[in-house]
């Protein structure tokens, strides 16, 4: 019985942590990098305006998406 309760508590904690990941990604700072040869149109979520914003860059951060749809769906 104690083992079952321990497993349930662990699973509940894991679900809570996983549920928090998307918000932490959305709040991640927009990375700026130098990549002239590989630069392409990318998208990031601007937490302050609550919108996806396009830019030209490399897409090396957590909050970088290859398309507007990917940004909005995330």
mmCIF file of the N, C-alpha and C atoms, coordinates in Angstrom:
data_MODEL
# 
_entry.id   MODEL 
# 
loop_
_atom_site.group_PDB 
_atom_site.id 
_atom_site.type_symbol 
_atom_site.label_atom_id 
_atom_site.label_alt_id 
_atom_site.label_comp_id 
_atom_site.label_asym_id 
_atom_site.label_entity_id 
_atom_site.label_seq_id 
_atom_site.pdbx_PDB_ins_code 
_atom_site.Cartn_x 
_atom_site.Cartn_y 
_atom_site.Cartn_z 
_atom_site.occupancy 
_atom_site.B_iso_or_equiv 
_atom_site.pdbx_formal_charge 
_atom_site.auth_seq_id 
_atom_site.auth_comp_id 
_atom_site.auth_asym_id 
_atom_site.auth_atom_id 
_atom_site.pdbx_PDB_model_num 
ATOM 1   N N  . UNK A 1 1  ? 0.822  -1.198 0.000   1.00 0.00 ? 1  UNK A N  1 
ATOM 2   C CA . UNK A 1 1  ? 0.000  0.000  0.000   1.00 0.00 ? 1  UNK A CA 1 
ATOM 3   C C  . UNK A 1 1  ? 0.868  1.266  0.000   1.00 0.00 ? 1  UNK A C  1 
ATOM 4   N N  . UNK A 1 2  ? 1.914  1.281  0.846   1.00 0.00 ? 2  UNK A N  1 
ATOM 5   C CA . UNK A 1 2  ? 2.790  2.452  0.898   1.00 0.00 ? 2  UNK A CA 1 
ATOM 6   C C  . UNK A 1 2  ? 3.503  2.656  -0.436  1.00 0.00 ? 2  UNK A C  1 
ATOM 7   N N  . UNK A 1 3  ? 3.882  1.554  -1.059  1.00 0.00 ? 3  UNK A N  1 
ATOM 8   C CA . UNK A 1 3  ? 4.568  1.657  -2.349  1.00 0.00 ? 3  UNK A CA 1 
ATOM 9   C C  . UNK A 1 3  ? 3.633  2.242  -3.405  1.00 0.00 ? 3  UNK A C  1 
ATOM 10  N N  . UNK A 1 4  ? 2.375  1.850  -3.366  1.00 0.00 ? 4  UNK A N  1 
ATOM 11  C CA . UNK A 1 4  ? 1.399  2.369  -4.323  1.00 0.00 ? 4  UNK A CA 1 
ATOM 12  C C  . UNK A 1 4  ? 1.202  3.868  -4.140  1.00 0.00 ? 4  UNK A C  1 
ATOM 13  N N  . UNK A 1 5  ? 1.102  4.305  -2.901  1.00 0.00 ? 5  UNK A N  1 
ATOM 14  C CA . UNK A 1 5  ? 0.939  5.734  -2.610  1.00 0.00 ? 5  UNK A CA 1 
ATOM 15  C C  . UNK A 1 5  ? 2.174  6.503  -3.061  1.00 0.00 ? 5  UNK A C  1 
ATOM 16  N N  . UNK A 1 6  ? 3.349  5.941  -2.816  1.00 0.00 ? 6  UNK A N  1 
ATOM 17  C CA . UNK A 1 6  ? 4.590  6.598  -3.223  1.00 0.00 ? 6  UNK A CA 1 
ATOM 18  C C  . UNK A 1 6  ? 4.656  6.742  -4.743  1.00 0.00 ? 6  UNK A C  1 
ATOM 19  N N  . UNK A 1 7  ? 4.268  5.686  -5.456  1.00 0.00 ? 7  UNK A N  1 
ATOM 20  C CA . UNK A 1 7  ? 4.285  5.735  -6.921  1.00 0.00 ? 7  UNK A CA 1 
ATOM 21  C C  . UNK A 1 7  ? 3.285  6.770  -7.427  1.00 0.00 ? 7  UNK A C  1 
ATOM 22  N N  . UNK A 1 8  ? 2.106  6.805  -6.850  1.00 0.00 ? 8  UNK A N  1 
ATOM 23  C CA . UNK A 1 8  ? 1.099  7.789  -7.259  1.00 0.00 ? 8  UNK A CA 1 
ATOM 24  C C  . UNK A 1 8  ? 1.567  9.218  -7.005  1.00 0.00 ? 8  UNK A C  1 
ATOM 25  N N  . UNK A 1 9  ? 2.213  9.442  -5.877  1.00 0.00 ? 9  UNK A N  1 
ATOM 26  C CA . UNK A 1 9  ? 2.751  10.779 -5.581  1.00 0.00 ? 9  UNK A CA 1 
ATOM 27  C C  . UNK A 1 9  ? 3.826  11.166 -6.588  1.00 0.00 ? 9  UNK A C  1 
ATOM 28  N N  . UNK A 1 10 ? 4.697  10.211 -6.915  1.00 0.00 ? 10 UNK A N  1 
ATOM 29  C CA . UNK A 1 10 ? 5.753  10.469 -7.890  1.00 0.00 ? 10 UNK A CA 1 
ATOM 30  C C  . UNK A 1 10 ? 5.147  10.813 -9.252  1.00 0.00 ? 10 UNK A C  1 
ATOM 31  N N  . UNK A 1 11 ? 4.163  10.030 -9.686  1.00 0.00 ? 11 UNK A N  1 
ATOM 32  C CA . UNK A 1 11 ? 3.528  10.288 -10.978 1.00 0.00 ? 11 UNK A CA 1 
ATOM 33  C C  . UNK A 1 11 ? 2.812  11.635 -11.000 1.00 0.00 ? 11 UNK A C  1 
ATOM 34  N N  . UNK A 1 12 ? 2.159  11.985 -9.911  1.00 0.00 ? 12 UNK A N  1 
ATOM 35  C CA . UNK A 1 12 ? 1.479  13.285 -9.831  1.00 0.00 ? 12 UNK A CA 1 
ATOM 36  C C  . UNK A 1 12 ? 2.488  14.423 -9.928  1.00 0.00 ? 12 UNK A C  1 
ATOM 37  N N  . UNK A 1 13 ? 3.623  14.278 -9.253  1.00 0.00 ? 13 UNK A N  1 
ATOM 38  C CA . UNK A 1 13 ? 4.662  15.306 -9.316  1.00 0.00 ? 13 UNK A CA 1 
ATOM 39  C C  . UNK A 1 13 ? 5.231  15.410 -10.726 1.00 0.00 ? 13 UNK A C  1 
ATOM 40  N N  . UNK A 1 14 ? 5.429  14.267 -11.384 1.00 0.00 ? 14 UNK A N  1 
ATOM 41  C CA . UNK A 1 14 ? 5.960  14.270 -12.748 1.00 0.00 ? 14 UNK A CA 1 
ATOM 42  C C  . UNK A 1 14 ? 4.998  14.971 -13.701 1.00 0.00 ? 14 UNK A C  1 
ATOM 43  N N  . UNK A 1 15 ? 3.707  14.721 -13.558 1.00 0.00 ? 15 UNK A N  1 
ATOM 44  C CA . UNK A 1 15 ? 2.705  15.374 -14.409 1.00 0.00 ? 15 UNK A CA 1 
ATOM 45  C C  . UNK A 1 15 ? 2.726  16.882 -14.193 1.00 0.00 ? 15 UNK A C  1 
ATOM 46  N N  . UNK A 1 16 ? 2.865  17.315 -12.954 1.00 0.00 ? 16 UNK A N  1 
ATOM 47  C CA . UNK A 1 16 ? 2.924  18.758 -12.666 1.00 0.00 ? 16 UNK A CA 1 
ATOM 48  C C  . UNK A 1 16 ? 4.137  19.403 -13.314 1.00 0.00 ? 16 UNK A C  1 
ATOM 49  N N  . UNK A 1 17 ? 5.279  18.738 -13.248 1.00 0.00 ? 17 UNK A N  1 
ATOM 50  C CA . UNK A 1 17 ? 6.500  19.286 -13.845 1.00 0.00 ? 17 UNK A CA 1 
ATOM 51  C C  . UNK A 1 17 ? 6.352  19.362 -15.356 1.00 0.00 ? 17 UNK A C  1 
ATOM 52  N N  . UNK A 1 18 ? 5.811  18.315 -15.967 1.00 0.00 ? 18 UNK A N  1 
ATOM 53  C CA . UNK A 1 18 ? 5.630  18.309 -17.416 1.00 0.00 ? 18 UNK A CA 1 
ATOM 54  C C  . UNK A 1 18 ? 4.659  19.407 -17.842 1.00 0.00 ? 18 UNK A C  1 
ATOM 55  N N  . UNK A 1 19 ? 3.624  19.629 -17.074 1.00 0.00 ? 19 UNK A N  1 
ATOM 56  C CA . UNK A 1 19 ? 2.642  20.668 -17.403 1.00 0.00 ? 19 UNK A CA 1 
ATOM 57  C C  . UNK A 1 19 ? 3.261  22.058 -17.352 1.00 0.00 ? 19 UNK A C  1 
ATOM 58  N N  . UNK A 1 20 ? 4.303  22.254 -16.560 1.00 0.00 ? 20 UNK A N  1 
ATOM 59  C CA . UNK A 1 20 ? 4.947  23.559 -16.442 1.00 0.00 ? 20 UNK A CA 1 
ATOM 60  C C  . UNK A 1 20 ? 5.945  23.832 -17.560 1.00 0.00 ? 20 UNK A C  1 
ATOM 61  N N  . UNK A 1 21 ? 6.406  22.808 -18.245 1.00 0.00 ? 21 UNK A N  1 
ATOM 62  C CA . UNK A 1 21 ? 7.421  23.003 -19.271 1.00 0.00 ? 21 UNK A CA 1 
ATOM 63  C C  . UNK A 1 21 ? 7.000  23.963 -20.378 1.00 0.00 ? 21 UNK A C  1 
ATOM 64  N N  . UNK A 1 22 ? 5.812  23.852 -20.948 1.00 0.00 ? 22 UNK A N  1 
ATOM 65  C CA . UNK A 1 22 ? 5.477  24.784 -22.027 1.00 0.00 ? 22 UNK A CA 1 
ATOM 66  C C  . UNK A 1 22 ? 5.533  26.252 -21.612 1.00 0.00 ? 22 UNK A C  1 
ATOM 67  N N  . UNK A 1 23 ? 5.091  26.574 -20.410 1.00 0.00 ? 23 UNK A N  1 
ATOM 68  C CA . UNK A 1 23 ? 5.138  27.971 -19.976 1.00 0.00 ? 23 UNK A CA 1 
ATOM 69  C C  . UNK A 1 23 ? 6.579  28.442 -19.850 1.00 0.00 ? 23 UNK A C  1 
ATOM 70  N N  . UNK A 1 24 ? 7.458  27.578 -19.342 1.00 0.00 ? 24 UNK A N  1 
ATOM 71  C CA . UNK A 1 24 ? 8.856  27.985 -19.205 1.00 0.00 ? 24 UNK A CA 1 
ATOM 72  C C  . UNK A 1 24 ? 9.491  28.196 -20.576 1.00 0.00 ? 24 UNK A C  1 
ATOM 73  N N  . UNK A 1 25 ? 9.082  27.408 -21.559 1.00 0.00 ? 25 UNK A N  1 
ATOM 74  C CA . UNK A 1 25 ? 9.595  27.600 -22.916 1.00 0.00 ? 25 UNK A CA 1 
ATOM 75  C C  . UNK A 1 25 ? 9.069  28.909 -23.486 1.00 0.00 ? 25 UNK A C  1 
ATOM 76  N N  . UNK A 1 26 ? 7.789  29.196 -23.270 1.00 0.00 ? 26 UNK A N  1 
ATOM 77  C CA . UNK A 1 26 ? 7.204  30.440 -23.785 1.00 0.00 ? 26 UNK A CA 1 
ATOM 78  C C  . UNK A 1 26 ? 7.810  31.673 -23.128 1.00 0.00 ? 26 UNK A C  1 
ATOM 79  N N  . UNK A 1 27 ? 8.224  31.536 -21.893 1.00 0.00 ? 27 UNK A N  1 
ATOM 80  C CA . UNK A 1 27 ? 8.839  32.664 -21.188 1.00 0.00 ? 27 UNK A CA 1 
ATOM 81  C C  . UNK A 1 27 ? 10.341 32.760 -21.434 1.00 0.00 ? 27 UNK A C  1 
ATOM 82  N N  . UNK A 1 28 ? 10.897 31.773 -22.129 1.00 0.00 ? 28 UNK A N  1 
ATOM 83  C CA . UNK A 1 28 ? 12.339 31.771 -22.392 1.00 0.00 ? 28 UNK A CA 1 
ATOM 84  C C  . UNK A 1 28 ? 12.706 33.004 -23.202 1.00 0.00 ? 28 UNK A C  1 
ATOM 85  N N  . UNK A 1 29 ? 13.853 33.588 -22.904 1.00 0.00 ? 29 UNK A N  1 
ATOM 86  C CA . UNK A 1 29 ? 14.266 34.771 -23.664 1.00 0.00 ? 29 UNK A CA 1 
ATOM 87  C C  . UNK A 1 29 ? 14.527 34.408 -25.119 1.00 0.00 ? 29 UNK A C  1 
ATOM 88  N N  . UNK A 1 30 ? 14.264 35.339 -25.986 1.00 0.00 ? 30 UNK A N  1 
ATOM 89  C CA . UNK A 1 30 ? 14.512 35.138 -27.410 1.00 0.00 ? 30 UNK A CA 1 
ATOM 90  C C  . UNK A 1 30 ? 16.008 35.249 -27.647 1.00 0.00 ? 30 UNK A C  1 
ATOM 91  N N  . UNK A 1 31 ? 16.608 34.166 -28.119 1.00 0.00 ? 31 UNK A N  1 
ATOM 92  C CA . UNK A 1 31 ? 18.056 34.140 -28.330 1.00 0.00 ? 31 UNK A CA 1 
ATOM 93  C C  . UNK A 1 31 ? 18.425 34.905 -29.595 1.00 0.00 ? 31 UNK A C  1 
ATOM 94  N N  . UNK A 1 32 ? 19.516 35.631 -29.538 1.00 0.00 ? 32 UNK A N  1 
ATOM 95  C CA . UNK A 1 32 ? 20.039 36.294 -30.728 1.00 0.00 ? 32 UNK A CA 1 
ATOM 96  C C  . UNK A 1 32 ? 21.408 35.707 -31.025 1.00 0.00 ? 32 UNK A C  1 
ATOM 97  N N  . UNK A 1 33 ? 21.622 35.324 -32.277 1.00 0.00 ? 33 UNK A N  1 
ATOM 98  C CA . UNK A 1 33 ? 22.885 34.709 -32.672 1.00 0.00 ? 33 UNK A CA 1 
ATOM 99  C C  . UNK A 1 33 ? 23.342 35.295 -33.995 1.00 0.00 ? 33 UNK A C  1 
ATOM 100 N N  . UNK A 1 34 ? 24.601 35.104 -34.308 1.00 0.00 ? 34 UNK A N  1 
ATOM 101 C CA . UNK A 1 34 ? 25.163 35.530 -35.581 1.00 0.00 ? 34 UNK A CA 1 
ATOM 102 C C  . UNK A 1 34 ? 25.289 34.302 -36.478 1.00 0.00 ? 34 UNK A C  1 
ATOM 103 N N  . UNK A 1 35 ? 24.588 34.301 -37.596 1.00 0.00 ? 35 UNK A N  1 
ATOM 104 C CA . UNK A 1 35 ? 24.602 33.128 -38.477 1.00 0.00 ? 35 UNK A CA 1 
ATOM 105 C C  . UNK A 1 35 ? 24.225 33.539 -39.890 1.00 0.00 ? 35 UNK A C  1 
ATOM 106 N N  . UNK A 1 36 ? 24.958 34.417 -40.481 1.00 0.00 ? 36 UNK A N  1 
ATOM 107 C CA . UNK A 1 36 ? 24.588 35.000 -41.775 1.00 0.00 ? 36 UNK A CA 1 
ATOM 108 C C  . UNK A 1 36 ? 24.309 33.947 -42.846 1.00 0.00 ? 36 UNK A C  1 
ATOM 109 N N  . UNK A 1 37 ? 25.118 32.888 -42.920 1.00 0.00 ? 37 UNK A N  1 
ATOM 110 C CA . UNK A 1 37 ? 24.949 31.904 -43.992 1.00 0.00 ? 37 UNK A CA 1 
ATOM 111 C C  . UNK A 1 37 ? 23.715 31.030 -43.808 1.00 0.00 ? 37 UNK A C  1 
ATOM 112 N N  . UNK A 1 38 ? 23.348 30.748 -42.571 1.00 0.00 ? 38 UNK A N  1 
ATOM 113 C CA . UNK A 1 38 ? 22.235 29.821 -42.321 1.00 0.00 ? 38 UNK A CA 1 
ATOM 114 C C  . UNK A 1 38 ? 20.971 30.522 -41.836 1.00 0.00 ? 38 UNK A C  1 
ATOM 115 N N  . UNK A 1 39 ? 20.948 31.839 -41.884 1.00 0.00 ? 39 UNK A N  1 
ATOM 116 C CA . UNK A 1 39 ? 19.788 32.589 -41.387 1.00 0.00 ? 39 UNK A CA 1 
ATOM 117 C C  . UNK A 1 39 ? 18.555 32.298 -42.242 1.00 0.00 ? 39 UNK A C  1 
ATOM 118 N N  . UNK A 1 40 ? 17.411 32.182 -41.570 1.00 0.00 ? 40 UNK A N  1 
ATOM 119 C CA . UNK A 1 40 ? 16.137 31.944 -42.245 1.00 0.00 ? 40 UNK A CA 1 
ATOM 120 C C  . UNK A 1 40 ? 15.025 32.583 -41.421 1.00 0.00 ? 40 UNK A C  1 
ATOM 121 N N  . UNK A 1 41 ? 13.840 32.662 -41.974 1.00 0.00 ? 41 UNK A N  1 
ATOM 122 C CA . UNK A 1 41 ? 12.718 33.221 -41.226 1.00 0.00 ? 41 UNK A CA 1 
ATOM 123 C C  . UNK A 1 41 ? 12.303 32.240 -40.144 1.00 0.00 ? 41 UNK A C  1 
ATOM 124 N N  . UNK A 1 42 ? 12.286 32.707 -38.916 1.00 0.00 ? 42 UNK A N  1 
ATOM 125 C CA . UNK A 1 42 ? 11.918 31.906 -37.752 1.00 0.00 ? 42 UNK A CA 1 
ATOM 126 C C  . UNK A 1 42 ? 10.839 32.664 -36.990 1.00 0.00 ? 42 UNK A C  1 
ATOM 127 N N  . UNK A 1 43 ? 10.278 32.020 -35.987 1.00 0.00 ? 43 UNK A N  1 
ATOM 128 C CA . UNK A 1 43 ? 9.228  32.615 -35.160 1.00 0.00 ? 43 UNK A CA 1 
ATOM 129 C C  . UNK A 1 43 ? 9.537  32.373 -33.699 1.00 0.00 ? 43 UNK A C  1 
ATOM 130 N N  . UNK A 1 44 ? 9.161  33.315 -32.845 1.00 0.00 ? 44 UNK A N  1 
ATOM 131 C CA . UNK A 1 44 ? 9.255  33.121 -31.400 1.00 0.00 ? 44 UNK A CA 1 
ATOM 132 C C  . UNK A 1 44 ? 8.004  33.688 -30.750 1.00 0.00 ? 44 UNK A C  1 
ATOM 133 N N  . UNK A 1 45 ? 7.682  33.191 -29.558 1.00 0.00 ? 45 UNK A N  1 
ATOM 134 C CA . UNK A 1 45 ? 6.508  33.664 -28.836 1.00 0.00 ? 45 UNK A CA 1 
ATOM 135 C C  . UNK A 1 45 ? 6.921  34.805 -27.932 1.00 0.00 ? 45 UNK A C  1 
ATOM 136 N N  . UNK A 1 46 ? 6.312  35.970 -28.137 1.00 0.00 ? 46 UNK A N  1 
ATOM 137 C CA . UNK A 1 46 ? 6.571  37.138 -27.298 1.00 0.00 ? 46 UNK A CA 1 
ATOM 138 C C  . UNK A 1 46 ? 5.590  37.094 -26.131 1.00 0.00 ? 46 UNK A C  1 
ATOM 139 N N  . UNK A 1 47 ? 6.107  36.768 -24.968 1.00 0.00 ? 47 UNK A N  1 
ATOM 140 C CA . UNK A 1 47 ? 5.272  36.579 -23.783 1.00 0.00 ? 47 UNK A CA 1 
ATOM 141 C C  . UNK A 1 47 ? 4.538  37.861 -23.388 1.00 0.00 ? 47 UNK A C  1 
ATOM 142 N N  . UNK A 1 48 ? 5.142  39.007 -23.638 1.00 0.00 ? 48 UNK A N  1 
ATOM 143 C CA . UNK A 1 48 ? 4.545  40.276 -23.215 1.00 0.00 ? 48 UNK A CA 1 
ATOM 144 C C  . UNK A 1 48 ? 3.376  40.702 -24.102 1.00 0.00 ? 48 UNK A C  1 
ATOM 145 N N  . UNK A 1 49 ? 3.451  40.399 -25.403 1.00 0.00 ? 49 UNK A N  1 
ATOM 146 C CA . UNK A 1 49 ? 2.352  40.749 -26.306 1.00 0.00 ? 49 UNK A CA 1 
ATOM 147 C C  . UNK A 1 49 ? 1.415  39.571 -26.552 1.00 0.00 ? 49 UNK A C  1 
ATOM 148 N N  . UNK A 1 50 ? 1.826  38.386 -26.097 1.00 0.00 ? 50 UNK A N  1 
ATOM 149 C CA . UNK A 1 50 ? 1.036  37.161 -26.256 1.00 0.00 ? 50 UNK A CA 1 
ATOM 150 C C  . UNK A 1 50 ? 0.823  36.829 -27.737 1.00 0.00 ? 50 UNK A C  1 
ATOM 151 N N  . UNK A 1 51 ? 1.874  37.082 -28.563 1.00 0.00 ? 51 UNK A N  1 
ATOM 152 C CA . UNK A 1 51 ? 1.796  36.828 -29.999 1.00 0.00 ? 51 UNK A CA 1 
ATOM 153 C C  . UNK A 1 51 ? 3.079  36.177 -30.490 1.00 0.00 ? 51 UNK A C  1 
ATOM 154 N N  . UNK A 1 52 ? 2.976  35.469 -31.606 1.00 0.00 ? 52 UNK A N  1 
ATOM 155 C CA . UNK A 1 52 ? 4.151  34.926 -32.276 1.00 0.00 ? 52 UNK A CA 1 
ATOM 156 C C  . UNK A 1 52 ? 4.712  35.999 -33.199 1.00 0.00 ? 52 UNK A C  1 
ATOM 157 N N  . UNK A 1 53 ? 6.020  36.168 -33.181 1.00 0.00 ? 53 UNK A N  1 
ATOM 158 C CA . UNK A 1 53 ? 6.687  37.226 -33.936 1.00 0.00 ? 53 UNK A CA 1 
ATOM 159 C C  . UNK A 1 53 ? 7.740  36.592 -34.844 1.00 0.00 ? 53 UNK A C  1 
ATOM 160 N N  . UNK A 1 54 ? 7.803  37.050 -36.090 1.00 0.00 ? 54 UNK A N  1 
ATOM 161 C CA . UNK A 1 54 ? 8.805  36.521 -37.019 1.00 0.00 ? 54 UNK A CA 1 
ATOM 162 C C  . UNK A 1 54 ? 10.095 37.324 -36.913 1.00 0.00 ? 54 UNK A C  1 
ATOM 163 N N  . UNK A 1 55 ? 11.190 36.670 -37.263 1.00 0.00 ? 55 UNK A N  1 
ATOM 164 C CA . UNK A 1 55 ? 12.501 37.312 -37.323 1.00 0.00 ? 55 UNK A CA 1 
ATOM 165 C C  . UNK A 1 55 ? 13.379 36.482 -38.247 1.00 0.00 ? 55 UNK A C  1 
ATOM 166 N N  . UNK A 1 56 ? 14.504 37.010 -38.651 1.00 0.00 ? 56 UNK A N  1 
ATOM 167 C CA . UNK A 1 56 ? 15.455 36.264 -39.470 1.00 0.00 ? 56 UNK A CA 1 
ATOM 168 C C  . UNK A 1 56 ? 16.631 35.905 -38.586 1.00 0.00 ? 56 UNK A C  1 
ATOM 169 N N  . UNK A 1 57 ? 16.896 34.605 -38.469 1.00 0.00 ? 57 UNK A N  1 
ATOM 170 C CA . UNK A 1 57 ? 17.980 34.139 -37.609 1.00 0.00 ? 57 UNK A CA 1 
ATOM 171 C C  . UNK A 1 57 ? 18.196 32.649 -37.752 1.00 0.00 ? 57 UNK A C  1 
ATOM 172 N N  . UNK A 1 58 ? 18.835 32.062 -36.732 1.00 0.00 ? 58 UNK A N  1 
ATOM 173 C CA . UNK A 1 58 ? 19.215 30.647 -36.781 1.00 0.00 ? 58 UNK A CA 1 
ATOM 174 C C  . UNK A 1 58 ? 18.258 29.726 -36.048 1.00 0.00 ? 58 UNK A C  1 
ATOM 175 N N  . UNK A 1 59 ? 17.492 30.246 -35.116 1.00 0.00 ? 59 UNK A N  1 
ATOM 176 C CA . UNK A 1 59 ? 16.581 29.403 -34.362 1.00 0.00 ? 59 UNK A CA 1 
ATOM 177 C C  . UNK A 1 59 ? 17.284 28.475 -33.402 1.00 0.00 ? 59 UNK A C  1 
ATOM 178 N N  . UNK A 1 60 ? 18.140 29.016 -32.549 1.00 0.00 ? 60 UNK A N  1 
ATOM 179 C CA . UNK A 1 60 ? 18.920 28.171 -31.649 1.00 0.00 ? 60 UNK A CA 1 
ATOM 180 C C  . UNK A 1 60 ? 18.390 28.138 -30.225 1.00 0.00 ? 60 UNK A C  1 
ATOM 181 N N  . UNK A 1 61 ? 17.345 28.885 -29.914 1.00 0.00 ? 61 UNK A N  1 
ATOM 182 C CA . UNK A 1 61 ? 16.831 28.930 -28.548 1.00 0.00 ? 61 UNK A CA 1 
ATOM 183 C C  . UNK A 1 61 ? 15.640 28.008 -28.334 1.00 0.00 ? 61 UNK A C  1 
ATOM 184 N N  . UNK A 1 62 ? 15.230 27.867 -27.086 1.00 0.00 ? 62 UNK A N  1 
ATOM 185 C CA . UNK A 1 62 ? 14.064 27.049 -26.756 1.00 0.00 ? 62 UNK A CA 1 
ATOM 186 C C  . UNK A 1 62 ? 12.786 27.647 -27.318 1.00 0.00 ? 62 UNK A C  1 
ATOM 187 N N  . UNK A 1 63 ? 12.752 28.960 -27.429 1.00 0.00 ? 63 UNK A N  1 
ATOM 188 C CA . UNK A 1 63 ? 11.547 29.675 -27.834 1.00 0.00 ? 63 UNK A CA 1 
ATOM 189 C C  . UNK A 1 63 ? 11.624 30.064 -29.310 1.00 0.00 ? 63 UNK A C  1 
ATOM 190 N N  . UNK A 1 64 ? 12.159 29.181 -30.140 1.00 0.00 ? 64 UNK A N  1 
ATOM 191 C CA . UNK A 1 64 ? 12.275 29.434 -31.572 1.00 0.00 ? 64 UNK A CA 1 
ATOM 192 C C  . UNK A 1 64 ? 11.536 28.345 -32.339 1.00 0.00 ? 64 UNK A C  1 
ATOM 193 N N  . UNK A 1 65 ? 10.785 28.747 -33.351 1.00 0.00 ? 65 UNK A N  1 
ATOM 194 C CA . UNK A 1 65 ? 9.974  27.811 -34.116 1.00 0.00 ? 65 UNK A CA 1 
ATOM 195 C C  . UNK A 1 65 ? 10.189 28.044 -35.599 1.00 0.00 ? 65 UNK A C  1 
ATOM 196 N N  . UNK A 1 66 ? 10.078 26.992 -36.388 1.00 0.00 ? 66 UNK A N  1 
ATOM 197 C CA . UNK A 1 66 ? 10.304 27.068 -37.824 1.00 0.00 ? 66 UNK A CA 1 
ATOM 198 C C  . UNK A 1 66 ? 9.159  27.658 -38.618 1.00 0.00 ? 66 UNK A C  1 
ATOM 199 N N  . UNK A 1 67 ? 7.985  27.763 -38.015 1.00 0.00 ? 67 UNK A N  1 
ATOM 200 C CA . UNK A 1 67 ? 6.834  28.327 -38.724 1.00 0.00 ? 67 UNK A CA 1 
ATOM 201 C C  . UNK A 1 67 ? 5.894  29.004 -37.735 1.00 0.00 ? 67 UNK A C  1 
ATOM 202 N N  . UNK A 1 68 ? 5.025  29.848 -38.266 1.00 0.00 ? 68 UNK A N  1 
ATOM 203 C CA . UNK A 1 68 ? 4.034  30.517 -37.418 1.00 0.00 ? 68 UNK A CA 1 
ATOM 204 C C  . UNK A 1 68 ? 3.087  29.490 -36.810 1.00 0.00 ? 68 UNK A C  1 
ATOM 205 N N  . UNK A 1 69 ? 2.740  28.456 -37.581 1.00 0.00 ? 69 UNK A N  1 
ATOM 206 C CA . UNK A 1 69 ? 1.833  27.420 -37.087 1.00 0.00 ? 69 UNK A CA 1 
ATOM 207 C C  . UNK A 1 69 ? 2.441  26.682 -35.900 1.00 0.00 ? 69 UNK A C  1 
ATOM 208 N N  . UNK A 1 70 ? 3.718  26.316 -36.006 1.00 0.00 ? 70 UNK A N  1 
ATOM 209 C CA . UNK A 1 70 ? 4.382  25.633 -34.883 1.00 0.00 ? 70 UNK A CA 1 
ATOM 210 C C  . UNK A 1 70 ? 4.400  26.525 -33.648 1.00 0.00 ? 70 UNK A C  1 
ATOM 211 N N  . UNK A 1 71 ? 4.651  27.797 -33.848 1.00 0.00 ? 71 UNK A N  1 
ATOM 212 C CA . UNK A 1 71 ? 4.674  28.735 -32.724 1.00 0.00 ? 71 UNK A CA 1 
ATOM 213 C C  . UNK A 1 71 ? 3.303  28.821 -32.072 1.00 0.00 ? 71 UNK A C  1 
ATOM 214 N N  . UNK A 1 72 ? 2.261  28.971 -32.878 1.00 0.00 ? 72 UNK A N  1 
ATOM 215 C CA . UNK A 1 72 ? 0.902  29.094 -32.342 1.00 0.00 ? 72 UNK A CA 1 
ATOM 216 C C  . UNK A 1 72 ? 0.430  27.805 -31.690 1.00 0.00 ? 72 UNK A C  1 
ATOM 217 N N  . UNK A 1 73 ? 0.786  26.661 -32.281 1.00 0.00 ? 73 UNK A N  1 
ATOM 218 C CA . UNK A 1 73 ? 0.359  25.372 -31.735 1.00 0.00 ? 73 UNK A CA 1 
ATOM 219 C C  . UNK A 1 73 ? 1.050  25.043 -30.422 1.00 0.00 ? 73 UNK A C  1 
ATOM 220 N N  . UNK A 1 74 ? 2.225  25.611 -30.231 1.00 0.00 ? 74 UNK A N  1 
ATOM 221 C CA . UNK A 1 74 ? 2.971  25.318 -29.003 1.00 0.00 ? 74 UNK A CA 1 
ATOM 222 C C  . UNK A 1 74 ? 2.453  26.139 -27.859 1.00 0.00 ? 74 UNK A C  1 
# 
